[in-house]
């Protein structure tokens, strides 16, 4: 098995950097630490893809792969189970709109929102009455995600945006709202995990939205009206891919599934998902989590059975046993700690289930690139994700071409350097 560095002379800060020319569209909304667009272009070129192909991203997140596919004249399909991320990807690949007309609506929303915010409602004691979330919504966002005054202004702005729900511009208004909400108006900070940063008692909510939607308008103007290829985004579970694609064949895959890193990926989009109505209560949050690859103990349920797909895979079973032995040795007895071994088997079982299903939608000689990361936070037991994914793929009939070293990251838990790699596979069309 060969492991090669994509750009061995570059530091992570350079590899991760978004080029200025890449900020158009990608910056409409983007996860922190997402893989950069130039990585997608590298594999589009290597796989020799063109307008006759279909590129699939089964874990499309906020759409880096499918945006690049569209820019490079390649039809694409994205699959994403997170409601807000699916929405963001859909908007980021929708470019057929009258920008000048949209700007007129933008100015109307800005003016009406500022007018409403300037009004001061007071209760009988003379205290200002602020708009707030419903109790069910409050329960599912991170405490102190957003301060009272920015939240009040954000709700007013959203009420004004909702007045234009009947227009084709509404989706852009909402995406700009979500981006400004999280990165300008909230108290959230992003490390690898989302948390609470500096508390903002106030924020220029309307202007922050206005700047973001103006950036979107400018990007759409640059794109112009060309005959861009299709880019479809499907809200679904990547482990059920054969049913979702319903007989369609794809010629390449470039994707990055969740890492087995105990990170609850739904927390990353929680605030915007709640305010924009993608999640309204714990039941809806639970339903969405059940459609995700099991990568953390907060997303494990009693009826989960993906581990059956790797029951005979000794490497995974040995890692799970080592995790459980370490847990017992260290006297860790909490509920989530007892799930560490289970979630490891569920994660790789989900990967195996996905790759098994994927065979039914791949054209012969299809190439695949999976961006994955090693993990060592499960009680400091190393999980070589790229190697295991490659082994699972080969057991299912895929050909392993090589494993590229994409970048490294420092684990604060284990004080060690962990690899992020790109597993390059080929499907020759056999052993289905």
Order of alpha helices (4+ residues) and beta strands (2+ residues): beta-alpha-alpha-alpha-beta-alpha-beta-alpha-alpha-alpha-alpha-alpha-beta-beta-alpha-beta-alpha-beta-alpha-alpha-alpha-alpha-beta-alpha-beta-beta
